[in-house]
C-alpha cells in the first residue's frame, strides 16, 4: 500500500566513515551540501561541499540540482536533518543525511 497523506519522507542516513570511504571518493551523481553558518563553514569544512546555511536554504533551492543525490551535513546532524526534510518537501527524491555531522568528522 502506498502512503499518500501520513507517511514521513524516507531520508537515507550515512555515517561520517561512509562519507569518507564511499561517497567522497566517487562524487559522480552527488551534490554535497553543508547547511552550517558561513562562520562555521569558513572555520572548517570538507572539500567539495557547498555552503548554503539552513536559514537561507528555502531561498536557494534553485542552486541545488534535483537530478543528483544531495548529501547534507551540519555540525551535529540536527540542522542537516531539518534540511533533508525541506529538500524532500521541495521534491528532491535522493536526499542523504550525514549522522553526527562535523562533530564526528575528525
N, C-alpha and C positions, 0 to 999 in steps of 0.2 A: 504494500500500500504506500502510495506516495504522499508525503507530508506537504501540505499547502499553507496552512494557517499557523500552526503552533510549533513547528519544528525549528530548532535552532540551526543556523547555517553551520555546515561542517567546516571546521578550521583545522588544518594539519598542524601538528606541533613537532618540532625537532629540538634536539639538544645543541649546545654550542659545539660539542665534539662532532656531531653530524654535520653541522655547518662547516666546520674546518675541513673535515675529511672527505665529505661527499659533495656538498653544494658549491663551495668556493672554487675547488679545482675545475669543475665543469660548469661554468657560468652560463652556457648557452641556454636560451629559453627562460632565463630568470632575470628578475629586476630586484635589486637589493635596496631596501628602504629602511632608514634609521629615523625613528619618529621622536628622538630626544630633542631638547632645545639646541639652538645654534651653539651656545656656550659649551654644553656637554659634548656635542659633536666635535667642536673645534679642539676641545681638551684631549680627546682620544676617540678615534674612530677606526673602523675596519676598512681598508682599501676596497673600493668597488661599491660601497654603499652610498646612496644619495640621501641627503638630509632634507626631510620635509617634516617639521615639528607637528606633533599631533594636533596642536591648537589651530594649525592652518591647513591640515590635511584635506578637509572638505573643499577648500577653495583651490586646491592644486591637483585634484584628481585627473585633470586633463593631461598632466605630465607623466602619469603612470600608465604604461601600456596594458590593456586588458588581455592581450593575447599571450602574455608571459606569466609565469608563476611569480607572484610577489612575495618575497621573503622579508619579513618585518622583524626589526629588533628595536629595543629601547634599553634602559638601564637595568630593569629587573624583570621585565616580562608583562607588567601591568598595562602600560601605555600601548605596547605593541598588541596586546590582546584587544584593547578597545579599537585600535587602528584596524585590526583584522576584521572586526565586526562592521566598521564603517565601510571598508572595502567590499565586503560581502554584500551589504545592503545597496551599494552602488553598482552591483552587477559583476564584480570580479569573481571569477569561478575558482581560480587556483591561488589560494592565499595560505601562507605558512608562517606560523609564529615561532620565534626562537625563544624557547623556555629559558628563564633565568637571565636573559639579556646579557649586557656587557659585564654585569657582576660575575658571571661565570665564564667570561671570555678568556681571562688570563690563565 
